[in-house]
């Protein structure tokens, strides 16, 4: 990361880099680790939340690719890690096309380095709150065929939009762009209505000016008129768990209180 430090403001924390820290990554600065440590202290299950969220995303992409999905748009993709969307998808669909989008310049730099020789995958920097501009970007137009099914991924990103930024409208915009048979995957912080989640929300708001832990009803509303598939909107640790995978949830076991604080769901456009 040394070649990037001259262009990255190390005095300000980044959501993507804090998340990277919680997942055990190395692409973060001291200011990011300070915020991450606050989450670990005030919300002791922060690492479990980040980990189960990532595992659910991997399973979702796996199932989508197995079912023949060949196009993916990952909005708020975060820093590259093991089992990125394009890597998981191509285990099952060799010609899968993937577009990664994030607003953090360090994500752009790392993504471009990772994907330098990959003609079916691209990454660019943009603001999730401006979906129309993203839709019109050359990288999208040249990579994604919207006349065919597309999977849109909102993994742990919509909770970083405040209510007045209307995350449901962002999902609705993309849903309207999609052909029948397309899919929308969402994972989201789920309100525990307790001191810990209230403190975590305050930390997000005071640090980044954004962050909402939403109720089950609020999260369900994000899907709009889309058809939510089985098993519904459930804790990430319970979303289609894989008995053969390492470090995954065993179906039927009781979840910890922390694992219940992030949920996911996959929906189809009819």
Secondary structure, 3 states (H helix, E strand, C coil): CHHHCCCCCCCCCCHHHHHHHHCCCCCCCHHHHHHHHHHHHHCCCHHHHHHHHHHHHHHHHHHHHHCCCCEEEEECCCCCCCCCHHHHHHCCCCCCEEEEEECCHHHHHHHHHHCCCCCCEEEEECCCCCHHHHHCCHHHHHHCCCCCCCEEEEECCHHHCCHHHCHHHHHHHHHHHCCCCCEEEEEEEECCCCHHHHHHHHHHHHHHCCCCCECHHHHHHHCCCCEECCCCCEEHHHCCCCCCCCCCCCCCCCCCCCHHHEEEEEEECC
